[in-house]
Structures are given as structure tokens and as C-alpha cells.
Amino acid sequence: MRVRVFLRGAAFFVEPDPVRVLIGEPLQWEFVSILDNRLIEWQLYFDHSKPFGPIMRRFGAQTGFAAHAPIGPIANPTHHGFSATVVAATAGDHKYGVRATDVQNQQKLADDDPMLIVVP
């Protein structure tokens, strides 16, 4: 399954939210923005649960400013990237964090807490 994370201004829009997957199902996040920052670091973090096993608690991607073809409702995206693919391993409701940071000045652009539901 692919989860799309849109960053507009200082707010995230996550589709779908909540994310529902089966144990063993692969999962990947797609990151999209229209901001003009040179580099954005996208981070997914699971501080209170371990849906992908004991060692996979933080991961993400870094995107650079560039023109891209339209993506979903975003007509002129300037950032586009993907997380590594992970596999759901632990059933339950997992609140997680998604954060975007400007790499150059370390300014937090947005931070949100969507939900991942893994079912047996």
C-alpha cells in the first residue's frame, strides 16, 4: 500500500488516514510538497509502538526542489519522494509521527500524528 503525504503551508494532508493494512503487507509513504525550500527532510517516527519490528522506528526521505508532473490534486509539485518500503509485522493501532524539516536551517515545517492500523 502507498500512503501519500501532502505538505501545504504548515499542514500535512495524509491519504488515507487512518492507514489500514494486514500483517505482512508492504507499505510505502510518498511525500509531495509545493514549498520552495531547497531541501526537505521527511521523517516518519514510531516512538510508542513497533509496527515494523523492534529496530525499524524511524525512517523517511529527503527531497530537493525541482519541477515535477502533477501528483494527485497537486498541479505543480516542487518536492516528490518516497520512503523505503516496510512490512507491517505487529497488529494494533499505531499512532505515528510525520515531520518535515528544512535541511538548510533545521526549521520544522510541519509535524502531525496520523494513525496506522495493522490487522491480523
matplotlib code that plots the C-alpha trace (Angstrom):
import matplotlib.pyplot as plt

x = [0.0, 1.1, 0.4, 0.5, 1.7, 1.0, 2.6, 0.8, 2.0, 2.5, -0.1, 0.0, -2.7, -2.3, -4.2, -5.5, -5.8, -6.1, -3.9, -5.3, -3.0, -2.8, 0.2, 2.7, 1.5, 4.2, 3.8, 5.4, 5.0, 5.0, 6.0, 4.7, 5.0, 4.7, 7.1, 10.1, 12.6, 15.8, 15.9, 13.2, 13.8, 10.7, 10.7, 8.3, 8.7, 7.1, 8.0, 5.3, 4.9, 6.8, 4.6, 7.5, 9.6, 11.9, 14.6, 12.5, 11.3, 12.4, 12.8, 11.9, 13.4, 15.0, 13.7, 15.2, 13.4, 12.6, 9.6, 7.5, 4.5, 1.1, 0.6, -3.0, -4.5, -1.1, -0.8, 2.8, 4.7, 8.2, 9.2, 8.5, 10.0, 9.4, 10.2, 11.7, 9.1, 8.4, 6.3, 3.7, 4.6, 2.7, -1.1, -2.7, -3.4, -0.2, -0.1, 2.9, 4.6, 5.3, 7.6, 9.1, 12.2, 14.1, 17.5, 19.4, 18.2, 16.7, 13.4, 10.4, 7.9, 5.2, 4.6, 1.5, 0.3, -1.7, -2.8, -1.7, -4.0, -2.4, -4.9, -4.1]
y = [0.0, 3.5, 6.4, 9.9, 12.8, 16.3, 19.3, 22.6, 25.5, 24.3, 21.4, 17.8, 16.0, 12.2, 9.9, 7.5, 8.4, 6.1, 3.7, 0.1, -2.8, -6.5, -8.1, -8.9, -6.2, -3.9, -0.2, 2.9, 6.6, 9.1, 12.7, 15.7, 19.5, 22.8, 24.7, 26.4, 25.1, 23.8, 20.5, 18.9, 16.0, 13.9, 11.7, 9.0, 8.1, 5.4, 6.4, 4.5, 1.3, -1.0, -2.0, -3.0, -4.9, -3.8, -1.9, 0.0, 3.0, 6.0, 6.3, 8.8, 10.5, 13.7, 15.7, 18.6, 21.5, 20.6, 20.7, 17.6, 16.4, 16.8, 14.4, 13.8, 17.2, 18.9, 20.6, 21.9, 19.9, 21.1, 18.2, 14.5, 11.4, 8.0, 6.2, 2.8, 0.0, -1.6, -4.6, -4.5, -7.0, -6.1, -5.9, -3.0, 0.7, 2.6, 6.4, 7.7, 11.0, 12.5, 15.6, 17.8, 19.9, 22.4, 20.8, 24.1, 25.9, 22.9, 24.7, 22.4, 22.9, 20.6, 17.8, 15.6, 12.4, 10.2, 6.6, 3.2, 0.2, -3.2, -6.1, -9.9]
z = [0.0, -0.7, 1.7, 0.2, 2.5, 1.1, 2.7, 2.0, 4.1, 7.6, 7.4, 6.3, 4.4, 4.7, 2.4, 3.7, 7.4, 9.1, 7.1, 7.4, 6.4, 7.1, 8.9, 6.2, 3.8, 2.3, 3.0, 1.5, 2.1, -0.8, 0.0, -2.0, -1.5, -3.3, -1.0, -2.4, 0.2, -1.3, 0.6, 2.8, 5.2, 5.7, 8.8, 9.9, 13.6, 15.8, 19.3, 21.1, 19.1, 16.8, 13.8, 11.6, 14.2, 17.1, 15.1, 12.5, 14.5, 12.3, 8.5, 5.7, 2.7, 1.6, -1.4, -3.4, -5.1, -8.7, -11.1, -11.2, -13.2, -11.4, -8.5, -7.3, -6.5, -6.6, -10.1, -9.7, -7.1, -6.2, -3.9, -4.5, -2.9, -1.3, 1.9, 1.9, 1.7, 5.1, 6.0, 8.8, 11.5, 14.7, 14.9, 16.6, 16.5, 16.0, 16.3, 14.5, 13.6, 10.3, 10.3, 7.5, 8.2, 6.1, 5.8, 5.4, 8.6, 10.5, 10.8, 11.4, 8.5, 9.8, 12.3, 12.6, 14.3, 11.9, 12.6, 11.3, 11.9, 11.4, 11.4, 11.7]

ax = plt.figure().add_subplot(projection="3d")
ax.plot(x, y, z, "-o")
ax.set_aspect("equal")
plt.show()
